[in-house]
Amino acid sequence: MWTTPVSLQGDRVSLVPLAPEHAADLAEASADGDLHKLWYTMVPPPDGVEAEITRRLTLLETGSMVPFAILDTTGRAVGMTTYMNIDHGNRRLEIGSTWYRKSVQRTGLNTACKLLMLRHAFETLDAIAVEFRTHAINMQSRRAIERLGARLDGILRAHMIMDNGTLRDTAVYSITAADWPTIKAHLEFQITRHQQT
């Protein structure tokens, strides 16, 4: 396998292999702000967190996903993220299925998390590109992806059927290996600036 479970450590956030023992923290995280009620996202409800952990761990076994729990500085799980849609032969992957409890959103945690994941993807795994995908109408997610410096590749129209039966148009973004030095400098600057405020 090109990519396997790994722990990534930063000053503000840690990413550790997702495990069943994260379920209680993640159920609490899902309830914070009722994130699961946003129909255009795929955040599990508190009582669905254990099943979501099982689903992600099953995809890990097939080699198509590497799931992480996102831990704050206290060691509490405040969200989930993954390397997914992994193309081992072409060294491409997507960072996705990411969500954070409401109380840590817009605190700089996402930027710190993405820096760890992108650094590992480009500098350790030698990825040629990293994708990000979100519902085309999820402007909060799209703005967050764009703040990272990812470029819009396009919109996949009628790409997925959502749980409520609506069709999702998927906005696809990417960062390439050639982009990485500039993106890295940008993210490191954003983190430094956020720490000073």
Phi and psi in degrees as a GROMACS rama.xvg file:
@    title "Ramachandran Plot"
@    xaxis  label "Phi"
@    yaxis  label "Psi"
@TYPE xy
-73.1968  -39.8019  TRP-2
-128.764  138.236  THR-3
-136.177  167.496  THR-4
-55.5153  141.31  PRO-5
-153.378  153.764  VAL-6
-101.798  136.208  SER-7
-122.56  126.114  LEU-8
-115.698  129.024  GLN-9
-125.938  -178.94  GLY-10
-71.1073  -35.4185  ASP-11
-107.057  -16.5471  ARG-12
-152.08  150.527  VAL-13
-127.508  145.313  SER-14
-115.8  124.425  LEU-15
-127.841  155.681  VAL-16
-55.5093  129.412  PRO-17
-61.3266  138.259  LEU-18
-145.828  158.759  ALA-19
-55.4432  -29.5365  PRO-20
-68.6103  -8.8689  GLU-21
-83.7943  -5.18942  HIS-22
-59.497  -44.6749  ALA-23
-63.6583  -47.1078  ALA-24
-60.9046  -41.8289  ASP-25
-71.7692  -32.1757  LEU-26
-63.9922  -41.9967  ALA-27
-64.7031  -39.4771  GLU-28
-63.7673  -40.9785  ALA-29
-64.0751  -36.7749  SER-30
-71.3923  -25.0282  ALA-31
-67.8208  104.101  ASP-32
86.3076  6.14741  GLY-33
49.6243  47.9834  ASP-34
-57.1547  -33.0568  LEU-35
-66.3477  -13.6801  HIS-36
-84.5243  -7.27641  LYS-37
-75.9618  106.202  LEU-38
-62.6988  -24.1718  TRP-39
-91.9741  5.87335  TYR-40
-115.135  175.489  THR-41
-126.176  48.8577  MET-42
-83.4641  129.653  VAL-43
-70.963  147.198  PRO-44
-67.5147  161.279  PRO-45
-51.4319  -40.1847  PRO-46
-80.5368  -1.09805  ASP-47
-107.728  2.53419  GLY-48
-64.7554  -43.2689  VAL-49
-60.4543  -42.3098  GLU-50
-65.4274  -36.5072  ALA-51
-67.8099  -39.003  GLU-52
-61.5942  -44.9012  ILE-53
-60.1147  -43.4431  THR-54
-60.1073  -46.562  ARG-55
-66.5759  -38.3705  ARG-56
-68.8896  -30.9197  LEU-57
-65.99  -41.3763  THR-58
-66.9453  -30.8113  LEU-59
-60.509  -42.3281  LEU-60
-63.0962  -29.6373  GLU-61
-83.6561  -10.6925  THR-62
86.9805  7.023  GLY-63
-96.4226  -7.90155  SER-64
-149.21  144.727  MET-65
-123.276  103.653  VAL-66
-90.6647  145.793  PRO-67
-125.283  149.84  PHE-68
-95.7314  138.912  ALA-69
-97.3289  119.78  ILE-70
-110.274  137.627  LEU-71
-81.8227  -174.556  ASP-72
-68.2956  -15.588  THR-73
-86.6623  -7.07762  THR-74
89.4081  5.56076  GLY-75
-83.1234  135.929  ARG-76
-74.5281  121.517  ALA-77
-114.961  3.19999  VAL-78
173.876  -176.83  GLY-79
-132.192  153.594  MET-80
-154.66  170.51  THR-81
-150.663  157.257  THR-82
-90.9325  127.86  TYR-83
-141.41  173.833  MET-84
46.4126  47.0093  ASN-85
-74.7548  124.186  ILE-86
-106.431  90.3139  ASP-87
-59.1283  -42.1614  HIS-88
-67.2481  -34.8298  GLY-89
-101.46  4.56054  ASN-90
52.0165  48.3803  ARG-91
-122.85  147.436  ARG-92
-153.869  167.32  LEU-93
-113.132  139.563  GLU-94
-95.7582  117.262  ILE-95
-162.533  -169.752  GLY-96
50.135  43.3354  SER-97
-100.868  134.665  THR-98
-152.445  151.914  TRP-99
-129.585  149.284  TYR-100
-59.1096  149.353  ARG-101
-56.6286  -39.3076  LYS-102
-68.1097  -14.4361  SER-103
-106.628  -1.04301  VAL-104
-69.8826  143.664  GLN-105
63.5099  31.9298  ARG-106
-111.281  0.526018  THR-107
92.7203  -4.7588  GLY-108
-64.4216  -40.5998  LEU-109
-62.0909  -43.0996  ASN-110
-61.4758  -44.0157  THR-111
-64.0911  -40.4649  ALA-112
-63.7864  -46.9434  CYS-113
-66.2179  -35.5387  LYS-114
-60.725  -44.7456  LEU-115
-60.4643  -45.4837  LEU-116
-69.353  -41.968  MET-117
-68.5764  -40.7683  LEU-118
-59.7631  -45.0161  ARG-119
-63.831  -43.3658  HIS-120
-62.4187  -46.4195  ALA-121
-85.9034  -36.0603  PHE-122
-95.592  -25.4634  GLU-123
-103.428  -46.8761  THR-124
-85.9525  -13.3052  LEU-125
59.0518  43.3498  ASP-126
-63.517  147.344  ALA-127
-90.1686  -23.2481  ILE-128
-162.88  149.288  ALA-129
-124.855  128.981  VAL-130
-101.147  157.357  GLU-131
-134.244  137.033  PHE-132
-133.367  144.158  ARG-133
-154.957  164.477  THR-134
-60.5319  133.642  HIS-135
-58.8217  -27.1316  ALA-136
-89.863  -3.66946  ILE-137
-82.9793  81.3826  ASN-138
-67.9699  -30.5571  MET-139
-62.5877  -44.7693  GLN-140
-67.3683  -42.6523  SER-141
-63.0541  -41.9457  ARG-142
-63.7663  -39.6967  ARG-143
-63.596  -41.9735  ALA-144
-64.9871  -42.5501  ILE-145
-66.7554  -34.1232  GLU-146
-63.8368  -26.5224  ARG-147
-68.8547  -23.4285  LEU-148
104.892  3.77077  GLY-149
-68.2664  149.373  ALA-150
-105.308  143.311  ARG-151
-72.0634  120.357  LEU-152
-85.8237  -30.3895  ASP-153
156.141  -178.337  GLY-154
-115.2  124.759  ILE-155
-88.6269  106.029  LEU-156
-74.7024  141.209  ARG-157
47.0604  50.4896  ALA-158
-80.8224  -36.0958  HIS-159
-142.032  152.683  MET-160
-96.8265  119.622  ILE-161
-77.0394  165.885  MET-162
-57.8161  -30.0568  ASP-163
-87.7235  6.81038  ASN-164
90.7005  -8.42958  GLY-165
-76.3905  158.403  THR-166
-93.8085  133.584  LEU-167
-97.7037  124.784  ARG-168
-85.6435  127.507  ASP-169
-105.176  122.756  THR-170
-84.3297  124.88  ALA-171
-110.813  124.821  VAL-172
-120.022  161.313  TYR-173
-151.764  158.378  SER-174
-124.41  129.529  ILE-175
-98.8513  166.516  THR-176
-58.2259  -36.3253  ALA-177
-66.9549  -30.2161  ALA-178
-75.3175  -25.1691  ASP-179
-55.7186  -45.5866  TRP-180
-57.0484  -41.329  PRO-181
-69.4087  -44.0051  THR-182
-61.9848  -41.8875  ILE-183
-60.2213  -47.1366  LYS-184
-60.8669  -40.4921  ALA-185
-62.9572  -47.3449  HIS-186
-66.9819  -41.334  LEU-187
-62.3662  -38.585  GLU-188
-65.0946  -43.5514  PHE-189
-60.725  -42.3486  GLN-190
-65.1584  -44.1138  ILE-191
-61.3362  -44.098  THR-192
-64.3884  -39.7262  ARG-193
-66.5015  -36.4675  HIS-194
-69.1061  -22.813  GLN-195
-84.8068  -11.8489  GLN-196
